[in-house]
Each structure stands twice: as structure tokens, then as C-alpha cells.
Amino acid sequence: MAATGDDAAAMDSISRSPGAQAAPPNATEDCRSQGDGSEDVKETPAPAVKKPTNSDGGVETAEEAVEPAEPDINELCADMFEKMSVFLQGELTATCEDYRLLENMNKLTGLKYMEMKDISINISRNLQDLNNKYASLQPYLDQINQIEEQVSALEQAAYKLDGYSKKLEARFKKLEKR
């Protein structure tokens, strides 16, 4: 991860100074460079420490901390707002797509119900036609039932007549033998 703002300035000043290898690193720089890679927005950067290049007896001077964190905060805020905008647009798009899907499903369901209504109307008409045809055939069916009853009665009469004729034949044979 590249250093930005004060971190970059501090790293530049340390790397340019002749005793850069022997100087202990700044605690905030150490935490930032060894951290998980995320920048903490709430941290205020420590003032940059410069090693003097002249020979003032090794006296360190500190520069005044100019508020360079604002551009970082502004960039981070702009980045956050941009990402939040993308997120919200994605959420709204997904919601719109869900509503479109529901609308299409409702339309298809309405069409299916219309088809089912038409089918049920046709079935009702066909059932009514069948009932009318059955009603028109009912007298013929009644006649068939009467004929069947008469055939059964005639069959019973034929069986009785057959039985009576066998008895009569048996008597006749008896009388003939005598």
C-alpha cells in the first residue's frame, strides 16, 4: 500500500536524512505500516520530524503540522459517498427488478386465470349440453328399461311353460305305457 499525506512526507524526510538507518521509526508509522492495510480516518498524524542536514550539534527540529489530513478525509468521504451511492443504486435496481418480476408474475397469473376461466366456461357449456342430451334420451332409456323388464317377465313365463310342458310330457308317457 502506498503511503499518502503525512506518512509519505515523513518517509521521504527519513529516507533523505543521512542517519535514516539508525533512527528509530515513528510509532504511528510503525503501526500503520504493519497494520492490516486499512487506514484509520480518526488518527491525527504526528508532526513530521526532520533531521537537520546542517551541523547544528544534532538538534532535531519539528515542522509545524499543517492539516493535510483534510484532503485524505475529503478523498475518503468522497470515496465513501461514491461507494454508498453505488451500493444504494444497486439496492434500488434490485428492488426495481423484484417489482418488475412480481408485476410479470401477476400478469402471467392473470392470464392463466383467464385461460382457466375460459376452460371452465367451456366445460360448463359441454356439461349443460350433455345434460340436455341425457334429458332428451331419457324417454328412450325408460322404454329400454320397460322392454328389459318385459323380456325378463317373458323369460320367466318361458321357463314356466317349459317346466309345465316337461311335466305334461312325462304324464303323457306315463299314460301311454299303461
LOTIKE-921684 format. One line per field, with one value per residue (C-alpha): residue number from 1; x, y, z. Coordinates in Angstrom, 3 decimals. Layout:
N
n NUM,...
c1 X,...
c2 Y,...
c3 Z,...
END
This chain:
178
n 1,2,3,4,5,6,7,8,9,10,11,12,13,14,15,16,17,18,19,20,21,22,23,24,25,26,27,28,29,30,31,32,33,34,35,36,37,38,39,40,41,42,43,44,45,46,47,48,49,50,51,52,53,54,55,56,57,58,59,60,61,62,63,64,65,66,67,68,69,70,71,72,73,74,75,76,77,78,79,80,81,82,83,84,85,86,87,88,89,90,91,92,93,94,95,96,97,98,99,100,101,102,103,104,105,106,107,108,109,110,111,112,113,114,115,116,117,118,119,120,121,122,123,124,125,126,127,128,129,130,131,132,133,134,135,136,137,138,139,140,141,142,143,144,145,146,147,148,149,150,151,152,153,154,155,156,157,158,159,160,161,162,163,164,165,166,167,168,169,170,171,172,173,174,175,176,177,178
c1 0.000,1.414,1.758,-0.160,-0.161,1.970,3.128,4.698,6.319,7.724,9.028,10.670,12.326,13.598,14.926,16.779,18.458,21.978,21.171,17.986,19.083,19.991,16.925,14.035,10.803,7.876,5.307,2.360,4.240,5.150,1.514,0.299,2.894,2.385,-1.394,-3.999,-3.818,-6.787,-6.276,-7.744,-9.507,-9.748,-5.972,-4.313,-0.892,2.127,4.168,6.849,10.294,13.182,16.778,18.837,21.201,23.400,25.666,23.742,25.027,22.391,19.407,16.184,13.639,9.987,7.919,4.566,1.791,-0.205,-3.599,-3.008,-5.465,-8.342,-7.573,-7.366,-10.603,-12.199,-10.975,-12.154,-15.526,-15.892,-14.898,-17.351,-20.172,-19.369,-19.379,-22.527,-24.128,-23.182,-24.488,-27.798,-28.191,-27.616,-30.187,-32.718,-32.042,-32.538,-35.771,-36.998,-36.150,-38.021,-41.072,-40.843,-40.630,-43.677,-45.533,-44.719,-45.725,-49.026,-49.675,-48.909,-51.085,-53.908,-53.543,-53.542,-56.697,-58.330,-57.431,-58.788,-61.966,-62.411,-61.803,-64.302,-66.893,-66.375,-66.666,-69.848,-71.324,-70.367,-71.852,-75.057,-75.181,-74.638,-77.407,-79.767,-78.889,-79.417,-82.794,-83.764,-82.650,-84.427,-87.738,-85.814,-83.880,-87.189,-88.515,-85.362,-85.875,-89.530,-88.531,-85.902,-88.491,-90.895,-88.132,-87.398,-91.099,-91.342,-88.259,-89.811,-93.006,-90.976,-89.243,-92.614,-94.035,-91.004,-91.408,-95.106,-94.526,-91.972,-94.468,-97.161,-94.837,-93.945,-97.691,-98.348,-95.586,-97.000,-100.437,-99.092,-97.354,-100.486
c2 0.000,3.368,5.990,9.218,12.630,12.995,9.401,9.946,13.210,11.609,8.629,10.926,13.028,9.917,8.312,11.505,12.058,10.594,8.728,7.148,3.587,4.290,6.379,4.545,4.595,6.707,4.697,5.786,4.997,1.570,0.801,1.960,0.053,-3.189,-2.913,-4.799,-2.365,-0.215,3.438,4.829,8.061,9.237,9.283,12.644,12.389,13.172,16.150,15.242,15.100,16.287,15.547,18.619,18.417,21.125,20.536,22.245,19.744,17.094,19.200,17.949,20.412,19.760,21.204,22.727,20.298,21.555,19.923,17.682,15.149,17.100,16.070,12.474,12.822,14.557,11.838,9.145,10.840,11.233,7.589,6.528,8.568,7.191,3.613,4.238,5.681,2.592,0.360,2.236,2.262,-1.494,-1.948,0.228,-1.581,-4.940,-3.703,-2.402,-5.720,-7.537,-5.369,-5.935,-9.671,-9.518,-7.469,-10.008,-12.861,-11.103,-10.592,-14.246,-15.377,-13.188,-14.721,-18.236,-17.449,-16.082,-19.308,-21.357,-19.256,-19.909,-23.625,-23.774,-21.915,-24.437,-27.333,-25.822,-25.466,-29.031,-30.326,-28.426,-29.892,-33.396,-32.856,-31.681,-34.713,-37.035,-35.406,-35.892,-39.545,-40.223,-41.376,-43.856,-45.076,-45.537,-47.555,-49.711,-50.349,-51.330,-53.652,-55.240,-55.821,-57.316,-59.572,-60.756,-61.465,-63.254,-65.311,-66.338,-67.256,-69.309,-71.178,-71.909,-73.041,-75.262,-76.782,-77.331,-78.890,-81.319,-82.361,-82.779,-84.864,-87.019,-87.638,-88.386,-91.003,-92.475,-92.745,-94.270,-97.003,-98.050
c3 0.000,-0.921,1.807,1.375,3.004,6.145,6.006,2.612,3.703,6.861,4.921,2.384,5.090,6.895,3.737,2.734,6.071,6.441,9.698,8.364,9.073,12.729,13.581,15.321,13.371,14.455,16.449,14.326,11.149,12.526,13.375,10.010,8.009,9.943,10.276,8.314,5.435,6.431,7.137,10.319,9.470,13.089,13.688,13.547,12.033,14.173,13.102,10.637,12.196,10.084,10.753,10.163,7.297,8.745,11.670,14.500,17.007,16.388,17.452,15.931,14.724,14.204,11.426,12.107,11.464,8.548,8.299,5.320,6.760,5.278,1.696,2.878,4.790,1.846,-0.500,1.868,2.288,-1.460,-1.918,0.797,-0.733,-4.175,-2.896,-0.863,-3.976,-5.974,-3.166,-2.911,-6.681,-6.677,-3.916,-5.741,-9.001,-7.294,-5.720,-9.079,-10.701,-7.936,-8.540,-12.302,-11.675,-9.397,-11.991,-14.711,-12.419,-11.664,-15.375,-16.140,-13.252,-14.527,-17.992,-16.527,-14.556,-17.707,-19.543,-16.654,-16.679,-20.405,-19.892,-17.034,-19.137,-21.963,-19.523,-18.106,-21.611,-22.516,-19.273,-19.954,-23.468,-22.069,-19.518,-22.298,-24.442,-21.490,-20.820,-24.479,-24.351,-21.043,-22.637,-24.794,-21.771,-19.923,-22.871,-22.830,-19.121,-19.749,-22.589,-20.347,-17.635,-20.208,-21.572,-18.034,-17.458,-20.826,-19.961,-16.652,-18.466,-20.978,-18.130,-16.507,-19.821,-20.404,-16.951,-17.488,-20.909,-19.404,-16.729,-19.353,-21.495,-18.546,-17.802,-21.410,-21.458,-18.268,-19.761,-22.945,-21.055,-19.363
END
